[in-house]
Every structure is written in structure tokens, then in C-alpha cells.
Amino acid sequence: MGPILASAGAFAIGLFVMASMSPNIVVKDSWRAFQVAGLCGLASALLGKLVVAILSLILLPILLAGPLGVFVLHALFNGALLFGATTYLDGFSFKSVRTLGLVAAGLTLVQMIVRAGA
């Protein structure tokens, strides 16, 4: 349970840090942004490995790419989570798809570092 909470916490904190550093992430309501970060962090920590494992079986060439392939799949999953959350919840949005992709990749990297240390 500890690594899951650490991963979810790292996702949430990383999202807030990136939002404070980037003008391309619009935070209208702090409470809603906290909800987005918490929901996406927990979903990524709980479902991320399962979804990546299933997608790795379906997309075998990506699995053959090794750790980079797993990173790309997990970043795509995190991007989909963020896109879904910002689509259905107001108060937190990205100005472009590129920004969303960069944030998803950054958060995936933070989660992998935290999981390796936990």
C-alpha cells in the first residue's frame, strides 16, 4: 500500500509543481485542481500497471522496446487520465495537447523514480 500512496502523492505534487511553473496549464479553482490531481494520481497508481500490462500483451512490439516502451505506454495512460479529468471537471485545463503530453511524460518519470525508491 505504501508504494501506491507514494506514487499517487508524487503524481499529485508533480502536477501542482508543473501547474505553478507553466503558463500553459490553467488552474481556475484550487480545490478542483486538487481533486483532479488526487483522482488521476490514485487511478494511475492503482490501474497504471494493469493497463500497461494488458496493452503490452496487445502491442508486443512496444514491449520489445523494453523500459522505453513501458514508459511510453504508461505516459499515454497518464495522458488519457489527465485528458479525461480535464474534460469532465472544470477548474483545471491545458492550453494544448502538446502541454498535456509533456506533463504526462514528466509525471510518469516522477512516478517511476518514486516507485524505484519505495
N, C-alpha and C positions, 0 to 999 in steps of 0.2 A: 504493500500500500504506500510505502514511503516514496519509492521512485515515481509512482503515478502522481502523487501530490507534488513532488518536486518538479516534475515535468510540466504539470498544469500551472504551477506557480511561475515557473520560468517563462512559459508562454504568455501568461497574463502580464508579468512585469516587463517582458521584452516588448510586448505590444504597446504598453504605455510609454516606454522609453522611446520607441520608434515614432510614436504619435507626437511626442513632445519635440523630437528632433526634425521631423519632416513637415514642410508646409503642404504636402500633397495628401496628408491624412487629416480629414476634417472631423474634429470632435466637438459636437454641439452640446452634448449633455454628458457630464462626467459619470453619472450613475449608469446610463445606458452603455457607455463605453466599458465600464467595469463589468456589466452583465455580458457584453459581447466577449470580452477577454476571458472571463471565467467560464462561460459556456464553451467557447472554442477551445480553451486550454484543457478542460476536462474531456471533451469529446476527442480531441487529438490524442491525449494521453491514454484514454481508455480504448478507443476504437482504431487509433492510428496503426498499431502493429497488426491488428487483424485485417484491416483493409489492405495494407501494404502486402501482407502475406497472400491474400486472395488475388490481388492484382498481379503479384509476382508469378503466380501459377498460370494466370491467363496470358500475361505478357512476358513469356520466357526470355526473349532477347534482352529485356531490361534487367532481368535477374542476372543474366550472364555478364552484365556490365559491372557487377559487384557492388561495392558500397556506394558508388556514384549513382547506380541505378536505383538502389533503395532510397537514397537521399532525394532523387528526383520524384519518385513515387510519393514519398512522404510529403514533400513540398507541394506537389499537386493536390494531395488530400487536404493539407492545411489551407491552401488557396481556396479550395472548394468550400471548406468550412467558413472561412472569412467572407467569401462572396455570399454564401447563403445567409450568414448572420447579418451582414450589412444590407442585404436585400430586404429582409423581413423585419429588421429592427432599425428604428430611426435613432439619430443622435451620433452615429459613427459611420463614416464613409471614406472611400478612397477616390481621388480625383481621376485616376486612370487605372487600367488593367495592369500596366507595367508596374505601377507602385504596389498594387496588390501582390503581384508575383514576386517582387523584390522583398516585400515584407514577409510573405510566406516562406521564401527561401531563408531569410535571416532567422525567422522564428524556428524553422526546422533545424538549423545549425545550432541555435541556442539549446533546443530540446535534446539534440544528440549529445552535446557537451555535458549537459546536466545528467542525462541517463548514464553516460560513461563514468561520471564521478559518483553517482548514487549507488 
